[in-house]
């Protein structure tokens, strides 16, 4: 029994939806599909989710919403028309949006309700289309599926007891269940979305809840690559990668699979297969619990994520001062700021934070002021425009000299390493570098570790 999730590029228009229908009809093991909102139809197009966010922005700014609303409705109308579906669907979609715009007064709940509509409408539409193909398909809302989540707009987390509800989906008699991704329902009956890209999370939750044998994630790519194909021509195609390795790479910018979606699958050892809607016969990258390690490929991939700030503190005999780190973290908590990494020495500590968490310079300035007052460091250094570069691979723990190969490759590209951090497991290394060095760093590392794979 499979769960298949189809991303926005797979559902961007009627012709893509027809491809999805052919895939599902051709594989009788697919009993449940999770769908995203329609994505871009061409490079300069706008995703439906972004159109819904624009609708929200107009509403809260007091700007006329007519054009924004009609643009969304027209996207769905173009799909239903080509699929020869009833116009009643589009009328229903418009009424739902108008109702939410009129009756949800709290801004963060309104934003989540509007954002979720892209996936929700697509699921209703796709279930209706399957029915015209004589497939016994049923639209199942997250509420009906029992997906109860925390009441934290934009950052939903599934309440674990929900899995008992989701398990009941196995008792449905329909041939195919169609479930919208990206959102759940809080105990207060609010629509709450996961983080952006959260349809992957929904798919993983459903796969775990019904004990699927495999979770197939359909996108516009057949494989995960060792490096971003926008940087490296013909990068190495990864055939198999572990949950742990994928988690590290996804965290640092591998957009093909959401990093939070791995947790439910990892817990139940459900493998993931990355597949391409446009080339469905290709078996792509498989994400598994364990894999064989090729000694010639100790590193499985590199990823680099931009938009970080570091706060570095120096204080003599810092290592002797009990509670020093706790006080720093308490200051961050007071400002609702999370940190990504904290490399440290005996007299120094650096805190790496996503810059997007600072609401302008005032927030950062206030944090620095509190640190100076409460911690009394000898000096503080702030460095902005940093990127975090990750080198990942289980084979690194078995080979001597990997760090030397990495640092040499970066030095040859004149990349200045600002910080380095490596966990005790030795399958991941993190380097903080200047954002301007992002591309040359990836180029240098790929040449060092994968030049022998190029033909």
Protein Blocks (a to p, Z undefined) as FASTA:
>chain_A
ZZddddfklmmbmklmmmmmmmmmmmmklmbdcddddddfbfklccfklmmmmmmmmmmn
opafklmmmmmmmmmmmmmmmnopafklmmmmmmmmmmmmmmmmblklmmmmmmmmmmmm
mmmmmmmmmmmnopacddddfklnopacdddehiaccdfklmmmmmmmmmpmbfbdcdde
hiacdfkopacdddehilmmmmmmmmmmnopabdcdddfbfbdcfbdfklmghiacdfbd
cfklmmmmmmnopakbcfklmmmmmmnopacddddfklmmbccddddfbdcddfklmbfb
dcddehiacdddddehklmmghklmmmmmmmmmnopacfbdcddfkbccddddfklpgcj
klmmmmmmmmmmmnopabdcddehiacdddddfklmmpghklmmmmmmmmmnopacfbdc
ddfkopaccddddfklmmmmmmmmmmmmmmmmpZZ
